[in-house]
Amino acid sequence: MNTIKYFALASAFMVASSAYNANHKTQYNTPASISKEVEKNMIAMSKSRPTLSPGCLALRSADMTKNIDIREASPQKGLGAFATGTIQCGTYLGEYSGECMTLSEVRARFWGKREPDVADRAWAKSRRQRNQGITGNYVMELRDGTFVCAEDGEQSTWTRFMNHAPSSDPECNVKGFWQTEIGGDYHQYPRFFAIRDIEEGEELHFDYGKLSGYESES
């Protein structure tokens, strides 16, 4: 892949598509106006984040890249993704993938807006048995109205560990794109590129409220 060419195309024609923004993030992670009955049956009551197995896909995928290390960023942020060598501007880094969910499933499993059914409870039981979190902090809305949850370390990749930095912050060195070619197809999941040279040991950040694509040509 000619990553520099990919990035040059994306950066030249980007437009905000904000399918997932700061307002969404608050809405997704903070259930509001929950009835007593629904609250009693909520799945995502705990905000704890279990320790992931060293053999899980999320950590193994970082090892496979050869240039990403996952380690603690700070007590406040938890884990983060760090460059193990210089990453050139325009380098393709990966996509934000994970477990696909419908709006109804997200409403029951994370927002407390619907009472969990048998399938939702089986899902929660599976996550707990496999020591996977159910905080709802890794949920992103996709362009078709469905959602991807990257919290399950067995179904997600290392990009879940990238922390937030506003696009105006010098620490913001990665950006997600829905499209990476002019007139090309939209990707199911956003794809991340380095938007400047990233030095060895530097943490990777992207703006959670800024995902871009191309404007359709008329």
N, C-alpha and C positions, 0 to 999 in steps of 0.2 A: 504494500500500500504506500502511495506517495503521500505521507502524512502532511508534509508542508503544503502541498497543493490542496489537499482536503481543507486544511485550516484556512488557506488564503481565500478559497471560494466561500467558506462559511462566514469568515469575518467580514468579507466585502459585501455580502448580501443579507446579513442577519436582520431579523425583525423580531420583536418580542412577541411570544405566543402565550406567555404566562398562564399555562394550564395549571401550573402549581406555583402558588405565590405565598407570601407571608401570611395573608389572611386565611388562605386554605390551611396552612400549617397549623395555625391556632385552632381553626375549626375542627380539623381532623383529630388533634391530640387532646382537646379539652371539651368533653361532652357537656352540653348545657341543657337546662330545663329537663332534667331526667326525673321521671316519675318514681315514686317510692318502690313500686312493684318492679319496674325495669332495673332500677339501681340494685335491688336485692339480687337480681339474676345476672348482673353484668359480668362479662368475661374479663375484660381488661381493667380490673380494679388495681392490680399491682403495677407500679412503675419501675420495679427493679429490673436490672439487666443481668441475666445469668452470664457466667463465664463461658465463652464458646470453646468447644473442643478444638485442640490444635489441628485435628484432621478434617475440620469442616471445610466445605467448598469456599466459603468467604475468605478464609485464611490461606487455603491452598492456592487459590487463584492469584493472591498477591505474590506468593513464592514463584508461581509460573511466569509472572511478568518479568522477573529478574531485576526490576528496578524500583520495586515498591516494598516498603517495610511497614508492617502494622505494629504500632506500639502506643503506650500511653502518651497522649498529648498534654493533658493536665488533669488534675483531680476533678475539675469542673466539666471538661469536655469528654473525659474518658479516652477511649482509643482514637487514634488518628492514623492517616496514611502519610508516609514520609518517603521522599526520593532517596534511593541508595546511590544514585549517581546523577549526573547532569541530564535533564530532560529538555530537549530543544522545543522552542516555541512551535506549535503546530502538530506536535506528536499526539496521535490517537492513543487514549489511555484505557478506555473500556466503556461499557454501558451500564446503566442502572437497571439491573434485572432482579427478578425475585418471583414471589408467588403472586399469581394473578387473582384478583378478587372482583366481585361485582359490588355495586353501590350498596345493595341490600346486605351483603356479607360484612362490609366495612361498618355499616350502621349498627349491626348487632355485635360485632367482635371488638370494635374500638370506640365507637361514639356513644353507645348506650341509647341509641334511638329506636332500636327494635329488640324485642325479647329474643334471646338466642334459642334456636331450635336444636333438634337432635344433631344435625350436621355441624352446627357451630360449636356445640359442646364437645363433639368428637374431635374437631379441629383443635380446640383449646387443650383437651386432654393429651393429644398427640404432641403438641408443642411443649407442654410441661414435662411429659415423660422423656422427651429428647433434650430437655434443659434449654429450650428456646424461649426467648422473651415474647411477651404479648403486650408491650407498652403502647403500640400504635405510633411510635416515633419515626418509623421508616416507611410510612405510607405516602405514595405519590400518585396523583391523578394523571391518567394517560389521556391522549387526545380524543379517544373514542368514548370517554366517560367511564371506563373501567379503571381499576387501580392496580398498582403493583406494590407489594409489601416486601421489603428487603430485610426484615428482621430475622427471619429464619436463616441461620448461617449455613444450612444444608441446601438452600435454594437460591442463594444470592452470591454476589461476587464482592471483591474487595472495595469496590466503589462506595459501598454502604458506609465505610469508615471515614470518608471525607467529611470534614467539618465545614461549618458555614463561615463565610466572610462576605460582607457587602461588596458589590462590584466596584465601589469607590475606594475600597481598602486595598493598599498595596499587597496585602497577604492573599488577595483573591488572584489565583494563578491558573484556574481551570474553569472552563465553561461547558455547559451542556447544550447540545443541538438536536432538534428533532429531524432536521435534514442536513445532509453533508454534501449534496451536489445540487447545482442549479437545475430546477425542474425534475429533480429526482424524487423517489418515493420517500414518504415520511417513515421513519423507523418506529417500530413498536415501542421501544424504550429510548430515552435520550442517550446520546453518545457524547463522551467527554473528551475534550482536547485541551492541551496546554496552551494558554493564551500569552505566555511569555516564557523565556528560559527559566527553568526551575533548577536551583542549585542542589547539590548533594546535601542531604540532611534537612532540607526544607520541607515543611508540611504542606500538603495539597489541600486547598480550599476552593469551594465554589459557592456562588450566591444561590441559596435555595429558592429565591424568588425570580431568578432570571434564566429561563430556557428559551432558546431561539430557533427559528427556522427560516425558510425562504418565503417571501411573499409570492403568491401565485402570479405568473406572468399573464397579462391580459392579451 
